[in-house]
Amino acid sequence: MSKRLHYSKLNIVFKYLFGCVIVKDMWGLTVRGICEVNGKILLLKVRSKSSHDANRWEIPGGKVKKGEFFDDALRREYLEETGLEITIESLYNTIQNNYTACKTNEQIKSIQLIMKVTSRSDEVKISEEHDEYGWFSKDEVCRMIDENLLSKAAMNAFKKNKEL
C-alpha cells in the first residue's frame, strides 16, 4: 500500500530541503448545503457585526478542517449553524470564492462545494454567527439575487446553476 503525502507535510519537506514551499497561494475548501423543505430554501443572515458579508444572506456551511472529509465537515457545520441534522443528496455546484482572511489579512482562494441536502426537521436553531434565518421560495431567492441581498458566494452558487 502506497502512502500519499498531504500537501502540508510535503511543503514542510520542501521547505526543509529547498527553503521554499510548493504552493505559494493559500487555498481553502468550503462546503455549503442547500436545504429545501416544502419548496422553500434555508438561508442564514450574516451577523451585522461581521467583517464579511454583514447583513447578507448565505447558504449554511463553512470551512473544511485539515484532515476532515468534506461530507463530515458539512454535517458538522450545518449542526453548528442551524441545529439541523442533514443527509447529503448530491452535488449542486462548485465555485471559486476569493476572500481576505480576517486574522492574517492574507488573500485566500477558496473552492466551495455546494451540495443539495435534506433534513427531517425545519426547526432551525441559529448560532451566534447569524442574526436570523429564513425559508425562501425560489422566486424570493431570485429577487434576493437581483436586489444584491445574498453573499457573493451564495449569488455565484445560484447564478452558476441555472436550475434554482
DOMI-280785 format. One record per residue: residue number from 0; z, y, x of N, C-alpha, C, O in turn. Coordinates in Angstrom, 1 decimal. Layout:
# DOMI-280785
<NUM; <Z; Y; X>; <Z; Y; X>; <Z; Y; X>; <Z; Y; X>>
...
# end
This chain:
# DOMI-280785
<0; <0.0; -1.2; 0.8>; <0.0; 0.0; 0.0>; <0.0; 1.2; 0.9>; <0.8; 1.4; 1.8>>
<1; <-0.9; 2.1; 0.7>; <-1.0; 3.3; 1.5>; <-0.1; 4.4; 0.9>; <0.1; 4.5; -0.3>>
<2; <0.5; 5.2; 1.8>; <1.3; 6.3; 1.4>; <0.5; 7.6; 1.5>; <-0.2; 7.8; 2.5>>
<3; <0.6; 8.4; 0.5>; <0.0; 9.7; 0.5>; <1.0; 10.8; 0.7>; <2.1; 10.7; 0.2>>
<4; <0.6; 11.7; 1.6>; <1.5; 12.8; 1.8>; <1.3; 13.9; 0.8>; <0.2; 14.3; 0.4>>
<5; <2.4; 14.4; 0.3>; <2.4; 15.6; -0.6>; <2.0; 16.8; 0.2>; <2.3; 16.9; 1.4>>
<6; <1.3; 17.8; -0.4>; <0.8; 18.9; 0.3>; <2.0; 19.6; 1.0>; <1.8; 20.1; 2.2>>
<7; <3.2; 19.7; 0.4>; <4.3; 20.4; 1.1>; <4.7; 19.7; 2.4>; <5.0; 20.4; 3.4>>
<8; <4.7; 18.4; 2.4>; <5.0; 17.6; 3.6>; <3.9; 17.8; 4.6>; <4.2; 17.9; 5.8>>
<9; <2.7; 17.7; 4.2>; <1.5; 17.9; 5.1>; <1.5; 19.2; 5.7>; <1.2; 19.3; 6.9>>
<10; <1.9; 20.2; 5.0>; <2.0; 21.6; 5.5>; <3.1; 21.7; 6.6>; <2.9; 22.4; 7.6>>
<11; <4.2; 21.0; 6.4>; <5.2; 21.0; 7.4>; <4.7; 20.4; 8.7>; <5.0; 20.9; 9.8>>
<12; <4.0; 19.3; 8.6>; <3.4; 18.6; 9.8>; <2.5; 19.5; 10.5>; <2.5; 19.7; 11.7>>
<13; <1.5; 20.2; 9.7>; <0.6; 21.1; 10.3>; <1.2; 22.3; 11.0>; <0.8; 22.7; 12.0>>
<14; <2.2; 22.8; 10.3>; <2.9; 24.0; 10.9>; <3.6; 23.6; 12.2>; <3.5; 24.4; 13.2>>
<15; <4.2; 22.4; 12.3>; <4.8; 22.0; 13.5>; <3.8; 21.8; 14.6>; <4.0; 22.2; 15.7>>
<16; <2.7; 21.1; 14.3>; <1.7; 20.7; 15.3>; <0.8; 21.9; 15.7>; <0.5; 22.1; 16.8>>
<17; <0.4; 22.7; 14.7>; <-0.6; 23.7; 14.9>; <-0.2; 25.2; 14.7>; <-0.9; 26.1; 14.9>>
<18; <1.0; 25.3; 14.2>; <1.6; 26.7; 13.9>; <1.0; 27.3; 12.7>; <1.1; 28.6; 12.5>>
<19; <0.3; 26.6; 11.8>; <-0.2; 27.2; 10.6>; <-0.1; 26.2; 9.5>; <0.1; 25.0; 9.7>>
<20; <-0.4; 26.6; 8.3>; <-0.4; 25.7; 7.1>; <-1.8; 25.6; 6.6>; <-2.7; 26.3; 7.0>>
<21; <-2.0; 24.5; 5.9>; <-3.4; 24.2; 5.4>; <-3.8; 25.2; 4.3>; <-4.9; 25.7; 4.4>>
<22; <-2.9; 25.4; 3.3>; <-3.3; 26.3; 2.2>; <-2.6; 27.6; 2.4>; <-1.3; 27.6; 2.4>>
<23; <-3.3; 28.6; 2.5>; <-2.8; 30.0; 2.7>; <-2.2; 30.5; 1.3>; <-1.2; 31.1; 1.3>>
<24; <-3.0; 30.3; 0.3>; <-2.7; 30.9; -1.0>; <-1.6; 30.0; -1.7>; <-1.6; 28.8; -1.5>>
<25; <-0.8; 30.6; -2.5>; <0.2; 29.8; -3.3>; <-0.5; 29.4; -4.6>; <-1.1; 30.3; -5.3>>
<26; <-0.4; 28.2; -5.0>; <-0.9; 27.7; -6.2>; <0.2; 27.1; -7.0>; <1.1; 26.4; -6.5>>
<27; <0.2; 27.3; -8.3>; <1.2; 26.7; -9.2>; <0.6; 25.9; -10.3>; <-0.6; 26.1; -10.6>>
<28; <1.4; 25.1; -10.9>; <0.9; 24.3; -12.1>; <1.8; 24.6; -13.2>; <3.0; 24.5; -13.1>>
<29; <1.2; 25.0; -14.3>; <1.9; 25.3; -15.5>; <1.4; 24.4; -16.7>; <0.2; 24.2; -16.7>>
<30; <2.3; 24.0; -17.5>; <1.9; 23.3; -18.7>; <2.4; 24.0; -20.0>; <3.5; 24.5; -20.0>>
<31; <1.5; 24.0; -21.0>; <1.9; 24.6; -22.3>; <1.4; 23.7; -23.4>; <0.5; 22.9; -23.2>>
<32; <2.1; 23.7; -24.5>; <1.8; 22.8; -25.6>; <1.5; 23.6; -26.9>; <2.4; 24.4; -27.4>>
<33; <0.4; 23.4; -27.5>; <0.1; 24.0; -28.8>; <0.5; 23.0; -29.9>; <0.0; 21.9; -30.0>>
<34; <1.6; 23.4; -30.6>; <2.1; 22.5; -31.7>; <1.7; 23.1; -33.0>; <1.9; 24.3; -33.3>>
<35; <1.0; 22.3; -33.8>; <0.6; 22.7; -35.1>; <1.3; 21.8; -36.2>; <1.2; 20.6; -36.2>>
<36; <2.0; 22.5; -37.1>; <2.6; 21.8; -38.2>; <2.2; 22.5; -39.5>; <2.3; 23.7; -39.7>>
<37; <1.7; 21.7; -40.4>; <1.2; 22.2; -41.7>; <0.2; 23.3; -41.6>; <0.3; 24.3; -42.3>>
<38; <-0.7; 23.2; -40.6>; <-1.8; 24.2; -40.4>; <-1.3; 25.5; -39.7>; <-2.1; 26.4; -39.7>>
<39; <-0.1; 25.5; -39.2>; <0.4; 26.7; -38.5>; <0.8; 26.3; -37.1>; <1.2; 25.2; -36.8>>
<40; <0.5; 27.3; -36.2>; <0.7; 27.1; -34.7>; <1.9; 27.8; -34.3>; <2.2; 29.0; -34.7>>
<41; <2.8; 27.2; -33.5>; <4.0; 27.7; -33.0>; <3.7; 28.6; -31.8>; <3.1; 28.2; -30.8>>
<42; <4.2; 29.9; -31.9>; <4.2; 30.8; -30.7>; <5.6; 31.4; -30.5>; <6.3; 31.6; -31.5>>
<43; <5.9; 31.8; -29.3>; <7.1; 32.4; -29.0>; <6.9; 33.8; -28.5>; <5.9; 34.1; -27.7>>
<44; <7.7; 34.8; -28.9>; <7.6; 36.2; -28.4>; <8.5; 36.4; -27.2>; <9.7; 36.2; -27.2>>
<45; <7.8; 36.8; -26.1>; <8.4; 37.0; -24.8>; <9.4; 38.1; -25.0>; <9.2; 39.1; -25.6>>
<46; <10.6; 38.0; -24.3>; <11.7; 39.0; -24.4>; <11.2; 40.4; -24.1>; <10.3; 40.5; -23.2>>
<47; <11.7; 41.4; -24.7>; <11.3; 42.8; -24.5>; <11.7; 43.2; -23.1>; <11.1; 44.2; -22.6>>
<48; <12.7; 42.6; -22.5>; <13.1; 43.0; -21.1>; <12.4; 42.2; -20.0>; <12.7; 42.4; -18.8>>
<49; <11.5; 41.4; -20.4>; <10.8; 40.6; -19.4>; <9.8; 41.5; -18.5>; <9.3; 42.4; -19.1>>
<50; <9.7; 41.1; -17.3>; <8.8; 41.9; -16.4>; <7.3; 41.4; -16.6>; <6.4; 42.1; -16.2>>
<51; <7.1; 40.3; -17.2>; <5.7; 39.8; -17.5>; <5.5; 39.6; -19.0>; <6.3; 38.9; -19.6>>
<52; <4.5; 40.1; -19.6>; <4.1; 39.9; -21.0>; <5.2; 40.3; -22.0>; <5.2; 39.6; -23.0>>
<53; <6.0; 41.2; -21.7>; <7.1; 41.6; -22.6>; <6.5; 41.9; -24.0>; <5.4; 42.6; -24.1>>
<54; <7.1; 41.4; -25.0>; <6.8; 41.6; -26.5>; <5.5; 41.0; -26.8>; <4.9; 41.2; -27.9>>
<55; <4.9; 40.2; -26.0>; <3.7; 39.4; -26.4>; <4.0; 38.0; -26.8>; <5.1; 37.5; -26.4>>
<56; <3.2; 37.4; -27.5>; <3.4; 36.0; -28.0>; <2.7; 35.1; -27.0>; <1.6; 35.3; -26.5>>
<57; <3.4; 33.9; -26.8>; <2.9; 33.0; -25.8>; <3.0; 31.5; -26.4>; <3.8; 31.3; -27.4>>
<58; <2.3; 30.6; -25.8>; <2.4; 29.2; -26.1>; <3.6; 28.6; -25.3>; <3.7; 28.9; -24.1>>
<59; <4.4; 27.9; -26.0>; <5.6; 27.3; -25.3>; <5.2; 26.5; -24.1>; <4.2; 25.7; -24.2>>
<60; <6.0; 26.5; -23.1>; <5.7; 25.7; -21.9>; <6.3; 26.4; -20.6>; <7.0; 27.4; -20.7>>
<61; <5.9; 25.9; -19.5>; <6.4; 26.5; -18.2>; <5.9; 25.8; -17.0>; <5.0; 25.0; -17.1>>
<62; <6.5; 26.1; -15.9>; <6.1; 25.6; -14.6>; <6.5; 24.1; -14.4>; <7.6; 23.7; -14.9>>
<63; <5.7; 23.4; -13.7>; <6.0; 22.1; -13.3>; <6.7; 22.1; -11.9>; <6.3; 22.8; -11.0>>
<64; <7.9; 21.5; -11.9>; <8.7; 21.5; -10.7>; <8.1; 20.5; -9.7>; <7.4; 19.6; -10.0>>
<65; <8.4; 20.8; -8.4>; <7.9; 19.9; -7.3>; <8.3; 18.5; -7.6>; <9.5; 18.2; -7.8>>
<66; <7.3; 17.6; -7.5>; <7.6; 16.2; -7.7>; <7.7; 15.7; -9.1>; <7.9; 14.5; -9.4>>
<67; <7.5; 16.6; -10.1>; <7.6; 16.3; -11.5>; <6.3; 16.0; -12.1>; <5.3; 16.6; -11.7>>
<68; <6.2; 15.0; -13.0>; <4.9; 14.8; -13.7>; <4.7; 15.8; -14.7>; <5.7; 16.3; -15.4>>
<69; <3.5; 16.2; -15.0>; <3.2; 17.4; -15.9>; <3.7; 17.0; -17.3>; <4.1; 17.9; -18.0>>
<70; <3.5; 15.8; -17.8>; <4.0; 15.5; -19.1>; <5.5; 15.6; -19.3>; <6.0; 16.0; -20.3>>
<71; <6.2; 15.1; -18.3>; <7.7; 15.3; -18.3>; <8.1; 16.8; -18.3>; <9.0; 17.2; -19.0>>
<72; <7.3; 17.6; -17.5>; <7.6; 19.0; -17.4>; <7.4; 19.7; -18.8>; <8.2; 20.5; -19.2>>
<73; <6.3; 19.3; -19.5>; <6.0; 19.9; -20.8>; <7.1; 19.5; -21.8>; <7.6; 20.4; -22.6>>
<74; <7.5; 18.2; -21.8>; <8.6; 17.8; -22.7>; <9.9; 18.6; -22.4>; <10.6; 19.0; -23.3>>
<75; <10.2; 18.7; -21.1>; <11.4; 19.4; -20.7>; <11.4; 20.9; -21.1>; <12.3; 21.4; -21.7>>
<76; <10.2; 21.6; -20.8>; <10.1; 23.0; -21.1>; <10.1; 23.2; -22.6>; <10.8; 24.2; -23.1>>
<77; <9.5; 22.4; -23.4>; <9.5; 22.5; -24.9>; <10.9; 22.4; -25.4>; <11.3; 23.2; -26.3>>
<78; <11.6; 21.4; -24.9>; <13.0; 21.2; -25.4>; <13.9; 22.4; -25.0>; <14.7; 22.9; -25.8>>
<79; <13.7; 22.9; -23.8>; <14.5; 24.1; -23.3>; <14.2; 25.3; -24.2>; <15.1; 26.1; -24.6>>
<80; <12.9; 25.6; -24.4>; <12.4; 26.8; -25.1>; <12.5; 26.8; -26.6>; <12.7; 27.8; -27.2>>
<81; <12.4; 25.6; -27.2>; <12.3; 25.5; -28.7>; <13.3; 24.6; -29.3>; <13.5; 24.7; -30.5>>
<82; <13.9; 23.7; -28.5>; <14.8; 22.7; -29.1>; <14.1; 21.6; -29.7>; <14.7; 20.7; -30.3>>
<83; <12.7; 21.6; -29.6>; <11.9; 20.5; -30.3>; <11.6; 19.4; -29.3>; <11.3; 19.6; -28.1>>
<84; <11.7; 18.2; -29.8>; <11.2; 17.0; -29.0>; <9.7; 16.8; -29.4>; <9.4; 16.8; -30.6>>
<85; <8.8; 16.7; -28.4>; <7.4; 16.6; -28.7>; <6.8; 15.3; -28.3>; <7.3; 14.6; -27.4>>
<86; <5.6; 15.1; -28.8>; <4.7; 14.0; -28.4>; <3.4; 14.7; -27.9>; <2.9; 15.5; -28.7>>
<87; <3.0; 14.3; -26.7>; <1.7; 14.9; -26.2>; <0.6; 14.1; -26.8>; <0.5; 12.9; -26.6>>
<88; <-0.4; 14.8; -27.4>; <-1.5; 14.1; -28.1>; <-2.8; 14.1; -27.2>; <-3.4; 13.1; -27.0>>
<89; <-3.1; 15.3; -26.7>; <-4.4; 15.4; -26.0>; <-4.5; 16.7; -25.2>; <-3.6; 17.6; -25.3>>
<90; <-5.4; 16.7; -24.3>; <-5.7; 18.0; -23.5>; <-6.5; 18.9; -24.4>; <-7.5; 18.5; -24.9>>
<91; <-6.0; 20.1; -24.5>; <-6.7; 21.2; -25.3>; <-7.6; 22.0; -24.5>; <-8.7; 22.3; -24.8>>
<92; <-7.1; 22.4; -23.3>; <-7.8; 23.3; -22.4>; <-7.2; 23.4; -21.1>; <-6.1; 23.0; -20.9>>
<93; <-8.0; 23.9; -20.1>; <-7.4; 24.2; -18.8>; <-7.9; 25.6; -18.4>; <-9.0; 26.0; -18.7>>
<94; <-7.0; 26.4; -17.9>; <-7.3; 27.8; -17.5>; <-6.7; 28.1; -16.1>; <-5.7; 27.4; -15.7>>
<95; <-7.2; 29.1; -15.5>; <-6.6; 29.7; -14.3>; <-5.9; 31.0; -14.7>; <-6.6; 31.8; -15.3>>
<96; <-4.7; 31.1; -14.4>; <-3.9; 32.4; -14.7>; <-3.2; 32.9; -13.4>; <-2.3; 32.2; -13.0>>
<97; <-3.7; 34.0; -12.9>; <-3.1; 34.5; -11.7>; <-2.0; 35.5; -12.1>; <-2.1; 36.2; -13.0>>
<98; <-0.9; 35.5; -11.3>; <0.2; 36.5; -11.6>; <1.0; 36.8; -10.3>; <0.8; 36.1; -9.3>>
<99; <1.8; 37.8; -10.4>; <2.7; 38.2; -9.2>; <4.1; 37.6; -9.5>; <4.7; 37.8; -10.5>>
<100; <4.6; 36.9; -8.5>; <5.9; 36.3; -8.6>; <7.0; 37.4; -8.6>; <6.9; 38.3; -7.8>>
<101; <7.9; 37.3; -9.6>; <8.9; 38.3; -9.8>; <9.8; 38.5; -8.5>; <10.0; 39.6; -8.1>>
<102; <10.3; 37.4; -8.0>; <11.3; 37.5; -6.9>; <10.7; 37.8; -5.6>; <11.3; 38.6; -4.8>>
<103; <9.5; 37.3; -5.3>; <8.9; 37.4; -3.9>; <7.7; 38.4; -3.9>; <7.3; 38.8; -2.8>>
<104; <7.2; 38.8; -5.1>; <6.1; 39.7; -5.1>; <4.8; 39.1; -4.6>; <3.8; 39.8; -4.3>>
<105; <4.8; 37.7; -4.4>; <3.6; 37.0; -3.9>; <2.6; 36.8; -5.0>; <3.0; 36.7; -6.2>>
<106; <1.3; 36.8; -4.7>; <0.3; 36.5; -5.6>; <0.2; 35.0; -5.8>; <0.0; 34.3; -4.9>>
<107; <0.3; 34.6; -7.0>; <0.3; 33.1; -7.4>; <-0.9; 32.8; -8.2>; <-1.2; 33.5; -9.2>>
<108; <-1.7; 31.8; -7.8>; <-2.8; 31.3; -8.6>; <-2.2; 30.1; -9.3>; <-1.7; 29.2; -8.7>>
<109; <-2.4; 30.1; -10.6>; <-1.8; 29.1; -11.4>; <-2.9; 28.4; -12.3>; <-3.7; 29.0; -12.9>>
<110; <-2.9; 27.1; -12.2>; <-3.7; 26.3; -13.1>; <-2.8; 25.9; -14.3>; <-1.7; 25.4; -14.1>>
<111; <-3.3; 26.2; -15.5>; <-2.5; 25.9; -16.7>; <-3.2; 24.8; -17.5>; <-4.4; 24.9; -17.8>>
<112; <-2.4; 23.7; -17.8>; <-2.9; 22.6; -18.6>; <-2.3; 23.0; -20.0>; <-1.1; 23.0; -20.2>>
<113; <-3.2; 23.1; -21.0>; <-2.8; 23.4; -22.3>; <-3.0; 22.1; -23.1>; <-4.2; 21.6; -23.2>>
<114; <-2.0; 21.6; -23.7>; <-2.0; 20.3; -24.4>; <-1.8; 20.5; -25.9>; <-1.2; 21.5; -26.3>>
<115; <-2.3; 19.6; -26.7>; <-2.0; 19.6; -28.1>; <-0.8; 18.7; -28.2>; <-0.8; 17.6; -27.7>>
<116; <0.2; 19.1; -28.9>; <1.4; 18.3; -29.1>; <1.8; 18.3; -30.5>; <1.4; 19.1; -31.4>>
<117; <2.7; 17.3; -30.9>; <3.2; 17.2; -32.2>; <4.7; 17.1; -32.1>; <5.3; 16.7; -31.1>>
<118; <5.3; 17.5; -33.2>; <6.8; 17.4; -33.3>; <7.1; 16.9; -34.8>; <6.4; 17.2; -35.7>>
<119; <8.2; 16.1; -34.9>; <8.6; 15.6; -36.2>; <9.3; 16.7; -37.0>; <9.5; 16.7; -38.2>>
<120; <9.8; 17.8; -36.2>; <10.6; 18.8; -36.8>; <9.9; 20.2; -36.6>; <9.1; 20.4; -35.7>>
<121; <10.1; 21.1; -37.5>; <9.7; 22.5; -37.3>; <10.9; 23.5; -37.2>; <10.7; 24.7; -37.4>>
<122; <12.1; 22.9; -37.0>; <13.3; 23.7; -36.9>; <13.5; 24.1; -35.4>; <14.0; 23.4; -34.6>>
<123; <13.0; 25.4; -35.1>; <13.0; 25.9; -33.8>; <14.3; 26.6; -33.4>; <14.9; 27.3; -34.2>>
<124; <14.8; 26.3; -32.2>; <16.0; 27.0; -31.7>; <15.6; 27.6; -30.4>; <15.5; 26.9; -29.3>>
<125; <15.2; 28.9; -30.3>; <14.7; 29.5; -29.1>; <15.7; 29.7; -28.1>; <16.9; 29.9; -28.4>>
<126; <15.3; 29.8; -26.8>; <16.2; 30.1; -25.7>; <16.3; 31.6; -25.5>; <15.7; 32.4; -26.2>>
<127; <17.0; 31.9; -24.4>; <17.2; 33.4; -24.1>; <15.9; 34.0; -23.5>; <15.8; 35.2; -23.3>>
<128; <14.9; 33.1; -23.2>; <13.6; 33.6; -22.6>; <12.8; 34.4; -23.7>; <11.9; 35.1; -23.3>>
<129; <13.1; 34.2; -25.0>; <12.3; 34.7; -26.0>; <13.1; 35.4; -27.1>; <14.3; 35.1; -27.3>>
<130; <12.5; 36.4; -27.7>; <13.2; 37.2; -28.7>; <13.0; 36.5; -30.1>; <14.0; 36.6; -31.0>>
<131; <11.9; 35.9; -30.4>; <11.7; 35.3; -31.7>; <10.6; 34.2; -31.6>; <9.9; 34.1; -30.6>>
<132; <10.4; 33.5; -32.7>; <9.3; 32.5; -32.8>; <8.6; 32.7; -34.1>; <9.2; 33.4; -35.0>>
<133; <7.4; 32.2; -34.2>; <6.7; 32.3; -35.5>; <5.7; 31.1; -35.6>; <5.2; 30.6; -34.6>>
<134; <5.4; 30.7; -36.8>; <4.4; 29.8; -37.1>; <3.2; 30.6; -37.7>; <3.4; 31.2; -38.7>>
<135; <2.1; 30.5; -37.1>; <0.9; 31.3; -37.4>; <-0.3; 30.5; -37.8>; <-0.6; 29.5; -37.2>>
<136; <-1.0; 30.9; -38.8>; <-2.2; 30.3; -39.2>; <-3.3; 30.6; -38.1>; <-3.1; 31.5; -37.3>>
<137; <-4.4; 29.8; -38.1>; <-5.4; 30.0; -37.2>; <-6.0; 31.4; -37.3>; <-6.4; 32.1; -36.3>>
<138; <-6.2; 31.9; -38.6>; <-6.7; 33.2; -38.8>; <-5.8; 34.3; -38.2>; <-6.2; 35.3; -37.7>>
<139; <-4.5; 34.1; -38.4>; <-3.5; 35.0; -37.8>; <-3.6; 35.1; -36.3>; <-3.5; 36.1; -35.7>>
<140; <-3.7; 33.9; -35.7>; <-3.8; 33.8; -34.2>; <-5.1; 34.6; -33.8>; <-5.1; 35.3; -32.8>>
<141; <-6.2; 34.4; -34.5>; <-7.4; 35.1; -34.2>; <-7.2; 36.6; -34.3>; <-7.7; 37.4; -33.4>>
<142; <-6.5; 37.1; -35.3>; <-6.2; 38.5; -35.4>; <-5.3; 39.0; -34.2>; <-5.5; 40.1; -33.7>>
<143; <-4.3; 38.1; -33.8>; <-3.5; 38.5; -32.7>; <-4.2; 38.6; -31.4>; <-3.9; 39.5; -30.6>>
<144; <-5.3; 37.8; -31.3>; <-6.2; 37.9; -30.1>; <-6.9; 39.3; -30.1>; <-6.9; 40.0; -29.2>>
<145; <-7.5; 39.6; -31.3>; <-8.2; 40.9; -31.5>; <-7.3; 42.1; -31.3>; <-7.7; 43.1; -30.7>>
<146; <-6.0; 42.0; -31.6>; <-5.1; 43.1; -31.5>; <-4.3; 43.1; -30.2>; <-3.4; 43.9; -30.0>>
<147; <-4.7; 42.2; -29.3>; <-4.1; 42.1; -28.0>; <-2.5; 41.8; -28.0>; <-1.8; 42.5; -27.3>>
<148; <-2.1; 41.0; -28.9>; <-0.7; 40.7; -29.1>; <-0.2; 39.4; -28.3>; <1.0; 39.1; -28.3>>
<149; <-1.2; 38.7; -27.8>; <-0.8; 37.5; -27.0>; <-0.8; 37.7; -25.5>; <-1.4; 38.7; -25.0>>
<150; <0.0; 36.8; -24.9>; <0.0; 36.9; -23.4>; <-1.4; 36.6; -22.9>; <-2.3; 36.0; -23.6>>
<151; <-1.7; 37.0; -21.7>; <-3.1; 36.8; -21.1>; <-3.4; 35.3; -21.1>; <-4.5; 35.0; -21.4>>
<152; <-2.5; 34.5; -20.7>; <-2.7; 33.1; -20.6>; <-3.0; 32.5; -22.0>; <-3.9; 31.7; -22.1>>
<153; <-2.3; 32.9; -23.0>; <-2.5; 32.4; -24.4>; <-3.9; 32.9; -24.9>; <-4.6; 32.1; -25.5>>
<154; <-4.2; 34.1; -24.6>; <-5.5; 34.6; -25.0>; <-6.6; 33.8; -24.4>; <-7.6; 33.4; -25.1>>
<155; <-6.5; 33.6; -23.1>; <-7.5; 32.8; -22.4>; <-7.6; 31.4; -22.9>; <-8.7; 30.8; -23.0>>
<156; <-6.5; 30.8; -23.2>; <-6.5; 29.4; -23.7>; <-7.2; 29.3; -25.0>; <-8.0; 28.4; -25.2>>
<157; <-6.9; 30.2; -25.9>; <-7.5; 30.1; -27.2>; <-9.0; 30.6; -27.2>; <-9.8; 30.0; -27.9>>
<158; <-9.3; 31.6; -26.4>; <-10.7; 32.1; -26.3>; <-11.6; 31.0; -25.7>; <-12.7; 30.8; -26.1>>
<159; <-11.1; 30.4; -24.6>; <-11.9; 29.4; -23.9>; <-12.3; 28.2; -24.7>; <-13.4; 27.6; -24.6>>
<160; <-11.4; 27.8; -25.6>; <-11.6; 26.7; -26.5>; <-12.0; 27.3; -27.9>; <-11.1; 27.8; -28.6>>
<161; <-13.2; 27.1; -28.2>; <-13.7; 27.8; -29.5>; <-13.2; 27.1; -30.7>; <-13.3; 27.7; -31.8>>
<162; <-12.6; 25.9; -30.6>; <-12.1; 25.2; -31.8>; <-10.6; 25.6; -32.1>; <-9.7; 24.7; -32.0>>
<163; <-10.3; 26.8; -32.4>; <-9.0; 27.2; -32.7>; <-8.6; 26.7; -34.1>; <-7.4; 27.0; -34.5>>
# end
